Amino acid sequence: MSSTLEIMSELQPANNATAKSGQQSGTCLICGSNELGELLVAPDRFHLRRQMYRLVRCENCSGVWLASPPQPAEMGDHYTADYHNAIVTAGEGSAASRWKDQVKLISQYKSGGALLDIGCSSGGFLSTVKGSVWKLYGIEMEESTAQRARATTGAEVFVGDAVAAPFLPASFDVITCFDVLEHVYSPREFLTKVREWLKPGGIYYAMMPNIDSWEARLFGSHWFGLELPRHLGHFSPRSLRYLMNELGFEEVCVKTPAVSYIERSAGYVGSSLLEKLGFSPTPQSRPKPRGVLQRIVRKGLRMTVIQPIAYIASIAGAGPCVEVVFRKPESR
Ligand SMILES: [Zn+2]
């Protein structure tokens, strides 16, 4: 390992004990308003657990977050091995096509330099830019997953809480965050670090669920994007713009791509129905292999129903995930 990584490993015990203010004090994590309303109550449907969690919504900026979230020390119970397997499988599965659109979007604004992927998992995204004009870095919570990322991409990967990573100011041309911001206790503190680490003119790319999407409204407490209690904050184009503008970023691109969580959300609805009827459904954390007939029906539904809906929602800016690019100003 390089000397940079040796320095990093000494700093790993630093934790995010400071990152809890908003949830505790009943003020909005994004704008600080105390005009809060109840949004919904739901359990961890991924593991099919019983404990209920409450989401509150800020009337001022539309930010949504988890009231009384688990303490950081308790989060290990919620980030299970099944959860990590699901993330790693999703990130690595046909990596080149999985990340094609994201790589294309980023390359419109930056063509090389130092790239940091926060929440890099086993390096699914980093592997698609490896060996090109990028010097790669990552941040990952789990050591064995980070080792896979290092081995497959050659990236320098810091293990631990992102805000504790010892990167110097103005280090990166690009910082990417795939499905990360919603897991962070203090988005404001996290994004302040991102801004500090970016070079002037550097870009921040992020993707996360869109709490103002059609699917979120349709499925309510059964929406797949809720991921309780691992998702602590829930964003929309509106609340993200508010936050990024406040922190001094310039908007480059805000859109909702043509993807869909309909199948996963419908699975949660099906599980609830089965439980009400006295059955014990299989949790999505332990998926069963699909049969041939199931795969044919699924493909048919995707082509005829789900993809057209996803396309229309995307055009309307109401897709289930929001994808953004913001720039750190050249001088401020
Ligand atoms: Zn707010």
Residues whose N, C-alpha, C, O or C-beta is under 5 A from the ligand:
A	BS01	ZN	C28 I30 C31 G32 S33 C58 N60 C61 S62 G63
